[in-house]
Amino acid sequence: MSTIGVDLQSLPDDPEALRAMLVATMARCEALVEERDGLAAERDALAARNEKLRHLLGKLQRMQFGRRSEQLPEDQLQFAFEEVEASLAGNEAEAEKGSPELRKTNTAKRRAGRGRLPAHLPRIERMLMPESTACPCCQGALVEIGADTSERLDVIPARFRVLVTRRPKLACRACEGMVLQAPAPARLIEGGMPTEATVAHVLVSRYADHLPLYRQAQILARQGLTIGREVLASWVGTAAAEIAPVVARMRELLLSSARLFADETTMPVLDPGRGQTKTGYAWAIARDDRPWGGTDPPAVVFRYAPGRGAEHARALLAGYTGILQCDGYAAYKGLAAPEEGGPGATLVFCWSHVRREFYDLARKKTAPIAAEALTRIAALYAVEAEIRGKPPEERRTTRQARSRPLVEHLFAWLEQQLARLPGGSPTAGAIRYALNHRDGLERFLADGRIELDTNTVERAIRPLCLSRKNALFASGDDGGRRWADLASLVETCKLNGVDPQRYLTDLLTRLVESWPNSRIDELMPWHWANPKAP
């Protein structure tokens, strides 16, 4: 046998036959070369496409983590990430088809980086045995000495089922007219078709996943369920009326907290009288004591109002006497105690809002004072990053030692700069905002429970933006109030790591079964944070 795989002894003696074999071999070689070149070209093309996509991915990451002026809105950024990463995966799949070595390498990477699937998921085991369990050599019986096990994530698409409740009628043969029958169970929708779990599914899809009801109706239609949007809306309205006392009680519990965050944002609502939309407002109060190790569970309560006046802030926070962290909006200032220790809230203002005033100026690179102010404020945030999660007294001690000198120097420097600037300049306006709110901005130094900004409540109201984009507007003032109540429960579930589907199903079931009002505190979402509900 030669090195090129030809048996010299089998070659024919006839020159013409040898020539024909040579021509055929050369043709096969040329075909193999062409195939190799084609695969190499395809590989190079895929590599070039991947390089472009990786470059785009790098740009997107810079937009996410880089300068704020370069950042895309969060929803657009996530969509762009999804599209680029999907394209990269498609290119890799194409390349693997022509390269067993690449397929082997990528398979090893996926196995190393995929992690373990959660233990609570049910396991369906499938056993794969060889066609024959007899030894190929001696035909003796084989015994198991081990096994290779792999796990893959499977899904059963959302399936609807029909629960049939049968209540037999029992009669006595000896007693005329004696008939016994178990009473019908209470239902959220009397005479309707949905279970409480079905209604909860509609609520979660609408208020957690931001799917408008008409889209949910389309999804149901694909499973042969003709349930109109108006029927789904009636379910939502009934559920919202049922859970209203729970939300009202949750607001009372938050108002008893030592510290709260407050904010408000616009909410377009339909104005039936004019056939147009008007601007309503979603007001929010939030509690999150985790940064200083507090034991009260995090929560957020929304309240819809048709306007942004001070009367709506008073209606939301009536009688509150704790620490209220907010922005510099005048409606909140009316809630402040007139004197130290008097009735009313202790206002703490937000350093993030101060920073934004300077950031809008500094990004144009024509305001060196604004850029310097940002650098000084960043030093405060660096200290906060080190003490996050520490006990209040330790946070206060660190702030007194490290943050207080930074704050004093910053305000002294701002006063100096203000004296040099024209009164009507934008930088002077930003400086005056900081100086006018100095008392409230400095209060974090003396209390370790206070945060540097109001980002806690701003994060809580962010889902409203998604709902606003997907659903466009609420159906009038009633729709705004309904959104506020249901979103309060859904977002509080998220803050406590609770599955809102499980919570709302349990909650609606307990409410329709006449849960005692004396035990309403047991229905708060944070009680579902443990594996077992109360």
Secondary structure as UniProt FT lines:
FT   TURN            3..4
FT   HELIX           8..10
FT   HELIX           15..65
FT   HELIX           68..70
FT   HELIX           74..97
FT   HELIX           100..113
FT   TURN            119..120
FT   TURN            136..138
FT   STRAND          170..171
FT   TURN            176..177
FT   STRAND          179..180
FT   TURN            190..191
FT   HELIX           196..207
FT   HELIX           213..221
FT   TURN            222..224
FT   HELIX           229..255
FT   STRAND          259..271
FT   TURN            272..275
FT   STRAND          276..287
FT   HELIX           290..292
FT   STRAND          299..305
FT   HELIX           310..317
FT   TURN            318..319
FT   STRAND          323..326
FT   HELIX           330..333
FT   TURN            334..335
FT   TURN            340..341
FT   STRAND          345..349
FT   HELIX           351..362
FT   TURN            363..365
FT   HELIX           368..387
FT   TURN            388..389
FT   HELIX           392..398
FT   HELIX           399..403
FT   HELIX           404..420
FT   TURN            423..424
FT   HELIX           426..436
FT   HELIX           438..442
FT   HELIX           443..446
FT   TURN            448..449
FT   HELIX           455..471
FT   HELIX           476..495
FT   TURN            496..497
FT   HELIX           500..512
FT   TURN            513..514
FT   HELIX           517..523
FT   HELIX           525..528
//
